[in-house]
């Protein structure tokens, strides 16, 4: 039995999970479907900022070298991208990369869309590019607005696939970027190292202690970067992201600290690590993983950025099937995944936070009270390689009596998680209209509602990685049926049945 004592409070949530959302790359934000999906995500979850790759990629056409060797800059595509974000109330969290061909020292690229990952031939030219971008942004949006953005230098430079310039080259890039920005406005916030799995982070803080903020990326699946199997890991199953960030926070200190990429990707072992086609991001596993990581890391971080909003995402080529192991909260067809519902459920935790007891391995609850409204979120997180077990329990309010209206939403396979239904169909590349209708229906959570007493226990059963949201609300006001108290309406209603008889019909 989980007892919620409505007068026993816990420290409030920081809600760092609602800070940021990502899109794959700048050019994708020129697409109508990506803008539509981002708008739907932001309508459900009040994200504050948006981050993406590819701001300076050649498809954005930001810089060309003139025949005399001079550089010319143009920001038409970039303006459309930033306008789209700002219309949604999102602050740009500006990732300064990749290397435009006009500035690049080499031709090594990564991803399907071929982002150049080499250092500039001339770091001064890179600094000039960043400076011109900042001047354009302030001229278009104003210095007060642009000062509210953050500028992150490169992406995962500690991985050779993303940067060929090494550690010293990254420091030169960081300095050149900061100098370019600060020539325009010394109050612009510049940070890094935007590294994979906390790499370079202590070294970066030591080398550049005056950095405006610190950022890194950690995914649940990163646990297998250092161990082959989870039983070799020093972390309890499911706690890797929290414990990794806790250790990194000790180096960061009081500096603003952002997890600028995360999601629910996990694996059974190092042999099953897969960034391209991983069902843990599409299926029911993502529900409980998302909730657990969000709540586990909330006290540690100033902001988390979910990677990414939509499966309209071209790192490995544009997906076209309903599910593809891509990282979006929404599928290419706009269907919500379990992770989307996880964010929606987290959003409902409003008001003061209630103290909840520790429920043991993988099982958890969080609850809030907001006036007369009490909301609880429960989850049964089971990492892919762990023994599976159902969790049946009761949850009740303590020290509150009287009638209530109870609503329970649950995400489970076939109800909030359509991936398993798609698998049962045989994983069709091109579903029929009826199959698409079935997937749409399966993407909605299971809903139950009833009237009861506040202190009556609410039962629930969660299979592995399912989540449920329970709300206790005051009893509703009885329905008023249109103008049912009006004498005129009663007369009008009765008159509808007072029809004169038709002799021709009555004689039949």
N, C-alpha and C positions, 0 to 999 in steps of 0.2 A: 504494500500500500504506500503510495506517495502522498504525503500530507502537505498541502499548501497552506501555510499559516499566513493569512493575509495581512498580519501586522508585523511579520518578521521580515525585514528588508535586507537586501544585499547591496554591495556597491553597484552603481548604475552601469549599464552597458555603455561603452564608448561608441558602439556601432561602427567600428572601423571597417566592417565588411561592406558597408554601404558607401564607402568613400569613392571607389573607382570602378569603371568598366572599360574594357578594351575592345578595339576593333583590329582586325588583322593588319591592315596597312592603309595609308592615307588614300590611295587611289580607290579602294573599295568604298570609301565614304562618299564617292561621287555617284554610286549606284542607288537607285530609288529603293530597292528591296533592303539594302543594308540600312539606309536611313529609316525606313519603316520599322525594321526589326529593332533598331536601337531606340526608336521612339516608344515601341511597345514595352521594351525592357525598362526604360526610364519611367514610364507611366506606372509600372508595378513596383519599382524600387527607386527611391530618391537618390540615385547616384549623383555625386558632386562633380566628378572629373572623368575625362576620357583620355586614354593613351593608345597609341598605335605605332607600328613600324612605318618606314618608307617615306617620311616627310620629304627627304631630299633625293628619293629614287628618280631615275631618269623618266619614268612615266609621269611624274609631276612637273617635269620640264622647268625646274627652278633656276638652272644656270646653264649658260652656253659660253663657249670661248669664241670670241670674235677673231677674224682673220689676222688682226694685229696682235693677238695674244692676250688681249684684255678680256675680263669676265663681264658678262651681262646677266642681270638677274630679272626674273619674272615670277609673279606670285598669283596669277589668275586661278589656277587649280587649287592652290593652297587656300585662297580666300573662300572658295566655295565649300571646302572641307570645314574650315573653322566656323564659317557662318552656320553650317548645319549643326555643329556641336553647340554653339552658343544659343541657337534657337531652342534647343532642348534643355537649356539651363546648365550645360556641362562646361566646366573649366578645362581648357586644354592642359594636359600634363605632357609637355612637349618632349618627345624622344628625338634627340638630334642625331639622325642617321638616315640612310647609309651614305656611302661615298658616291657622289655623282661621277659619271664617267669622265667629265671634263676636268675633274680634280684628282682622279685616282692614280695611284702609283702602280697598280696592277689590274688584272682582269679576273681575279678569283671571285666567284659569286656563290650564293647559297639560296635555297628555296627555288620553287618552280618559277617565281617571278624574278629571280636572278638579282638579288640585292648584292651590291659590291661591298666586300668586307675588307678591302685593303686600306692602308693609311693614305693620306693625301701626299701627292708629290711635294707639296709646299704647305706646311702647317699655317703659314700666314694667309694663304688663299682660303683655307678652311675657315679661319677666323673671320675673314672678310665675308664669306658666305653667311656665317652665323650673324655677324653684325648687320648685314643688309636685311636678313630675315627679321631681326628684332626692330629695325627702323621701320620696315614695312608694317609690322604688327602694331606698333605704337601709333603710326600714322592712321591706320585703319580703325583700331579699337580703343585707342587712348592709353596713356601711361598707367592710369589707375587700374584699368582692367588687366593689362598685361603684367603688372606687378603681382596680380593675384594668381598668375600661372606659375608652374614650376618647369624648369628646363633640365632634363635628364640626359647626360652625355652618353650616347651609344647604347648598345644592348648586348649583354652577356659577352663582353670583351674577353673574359677569362676562358672562353671556349674558342679554339682555333677556327672552328667553322664560322664564327661570327666576326672575328677580328684577327688579322694576321700581323698586327704591329706589336704584340707582346705587351708586357706590363709597362715598360718605359715609354713605349709608343702611346699607350693609353693615357698616361699622365700628361704627355705632351698634347694629346688631343683634348683632354679635359682643360688644361690651361689655356689652349688656344680658343676653346669654346667660351670659357668664362671671360677671357679678355675681350672677345668679340661682343658678347652680351653687355658687359660692363662699360664698354666704350659708348654704348647707347644709354644705359641706365644702370648705375651701380647697385640699385635696389632689386634687380632681378635675381630670383633664387635659382642657383645652379647646383646640381648634385649628381651623384653616381654611387657606386660604379655600375648599377643595374646588372649585377653579376648573377650567374647561375649558382644556386645552392650556397649562397653566402661567400663564394670565392672572392678573394682580393679585398674583402670588406675590412678586416682589421688593418691591413697594409694601407688601404686607401685612407682610412681615418688618420693613421699616423702620418702619412705623406701630405694629406690635405686637410688638416684639422679644422680649417675655416669653411669647409663645405657647407652649403646651405641646407642640405638634407642628405640622407643616406638611403640607398635603395638596393634591393636584391630580389631574387626569385626563388621560391621553394615550392615544390609539388610533392604530394605524398609519395609518388613513384621515385623521387630522388633518393629515398632511403636505400635503394639498390645500386646507387653509384659507388657505395663503399662496402657493401656486403652482398653475398650471393643469395642468401636466404634470410628470412626475417628472424629465424631463431639464432642467427649470428649477430643480430643488431643489439646495441646497448639500450635501445628504446623499447618500451612496452608497445605491443601492436596498436597501431592507430595514433600514436602520440608523436611520431617523428617530426611533423611540421612544427608543432608547439615547442617541443624541446630544442629543436634546431634554432628557432627564432629566439627562444629564451636565452640561449648561449650567445647568439649574435647581439642581442640587446645589451648584454654586459659590455661589449666593445663600443656600441653606439652611444651609450649614456643617454643624455637628455636631448640629443639632436633629433629632429623629426626623422622618423624611420618608416619607410614605405615598402610593402611587399607589392611590387609593381607587376608581378604575374603570379597567379595561383589558379588552380582549379582542382577537380576531384580525381584526376588521373592516378591510378594505382596499378599494382601488379602483384602476382603471386611470388615472383622471384626475379633475379636479375635476367634470367633467360627469357622472361616474358615481358620485359620492358619494351613498350611499343608506343611511339609518339604519333603514329600515323593511323592506326586502326585498332583502337582500344575500347572495348565495350564498357569499361568502367565509367566512361564519360557520358555514355548514352543511356545506359540502363539504370535499374533501381539502385545500384551501388552508389551513384552520384548523389542520391537524396541525403542519406545519413552522413556520407563523407563531407558534403558541403556544409551541413549544419554543424557537425562536430568541429571541423577545422575553423569555421568562422567564429564560433563561440570560444574555442580553445585559444585562439590567437588574439581575440579582441582586446584583452588587457595589455598586450605587448606592443601593438602597432598603432601608428598614427593613421594608417590607411592601407587597405587591401584593394587590389585591382584584379577582378576576375578576367581570365583569358579564355574566351572572348564572348561577345554578345550573340553573335550569329554564326551559323555554319556556312554562311556565304563568306568564304574564307579560302585564300588561294595559296597557302604555303606549299601544299603538295599537289596543286591543281584543284580546280573548282569542283567540289563534290556535287553530285547530281542525284544520288539515291537518298531515300528518306533518312537513313542513318549511315554514318560513314566514319565513326570514331573521331569526329571533329569536335572542337571544344566549345561550341556555342551553347548558350542557354536556350536558344531556339534553333530548330532544324532549318534546312534550306527552304522548306515549305512553311516556316513560321510556326511549327508545332512546339509547344513548350515541353521541355525535358524535365525530369525530376529535379535537377539543380535549379531550374527556374522556380518551381514551386517551393523549393527550400528557401530561396530568397524571399518569396512572398510570405511564407510562414514566419520567417525571421522578422519581416517588416511588421507583423502584427504584435510583436512583443513591445508594446507601448506603455508608458507610464513608469511606475516605480518597480524595480526588480525585486522579486521575492527570493528568499533563501530557499534552496532546494538541496536535499541531502545527496551525497555521493552514492550513485546507484551501482557502482561496480563496472567491470570490464565492458566497454563499448556502449553501455546503456546510459542514457542521460535524459535530463529534463531541465527546462528553463521556463520561468513563469514571471508574469508581470501583473500588477493591479493598476488600473487607471479609472479612478472613481468607482463606479459600481461594476465595471467590466474587469473580469479576470481571464487571462489567457495563458495557456500552457502548451509548450512544444515538447514532444517526446520523440526519441529516436533510438534505434537499435543498430549501432554501427558494427559491422563485421568485416574486417579487411579480407581481401580475396583468398588468402591462404589459411584463414583461421576456421576452426570448427563452427558450423552454422547451428544456431538454435533460435527458436521462437521466443518471444517475451510476452507473456500475458500478465497483466497487472491491473491495479485500480488506482485512480487518482481522485482526490477529493479535497474540498475546501474545508478548512478548520476555522472555527470562530465566526462562521457566517451561516445564517439560517434564512428560511423563507423561500418562496417560489423563484425559480430561475428558468431561463430558456437556454438550453445546452445545444451547442453545435459542434460537431466533430468532422474534420476533414482529414483524410488519410491518403498518402501517396503509396501505391503498391503496384506491382506488375498488372497492367491492364486498366489501371485507374490512376492516372497521373504519370505513368511510365508506359509509353506506347512501344518502346523498343522491343519488349518481349512479345508483344502481339505481332510486330513486324517479323520477328524471328519465326513465330509460329506460321506465318504466311509463306515461309521459305525465303525470306530476305529479298523480296522483289526489287530489282533495280528500277522498274517503271510500274508502280502500282496502278491498278485499275481505279476508276472513280469510287467504286464501292469500297475497295481496300483503303483508299485515302479517307473516306468517311469513317471507316472503322478506326483508323489511326487517330483521327481527330477526336473521336469519342473516347478512345483509350487514353488520351493525353489529359483528361480532366480528372482531378482527384475524386475519390469516393466521398460522398457527403451524407451525413445523418443529422437529424435534429429532433429534439423532444422537449417536453416541459417536465420539470421535476423540482426537487428541493435542493437548495444549495449544498447541504451537507451529505447528499447521497453520492456514494462513490460512482465514478464513471469508469466502466471497464474498457480495456483496449487490448488488442493483440497485435504485435508487430513482428512480422517475419524479418529475416535479416535485411538490414539497410532500409527498411521502411521508416517513415516519419508520420506523425499525426499532430494535428493542432486541435486543441479543445478550448472552447470559449464558453464562459458562463456570463450571460447577460441578464439584465432585469427583465421580468416578464413583459411581453409586448403590450402596447395599447391595443384594445380590441379594434378590429377592422371597422372602419366607417364605410358602409356600402353606398358610395356616391352621396346622394342627398336624402338618405333614408329617414331623416327626422322631419322632412318637409311634408306637410299635408298636401301641397300642390303636386308633389312627385307621386304620392300615393294615389291621388285621383288620376294622374296621367297614366300610371302603371295599370290601374284597373280598367281604364278606358281602352287599352289595347286589346282586351278580350271581349269588349262589347261591340261585336260586329253584327250588323243587320243580316238576317238570313236572306239567301237568294232563292226565290221560288223555283227557279229552274233546277237548282242543285237539290233543294229540299224534296223535290218530287222524284228524285232518282231513287 
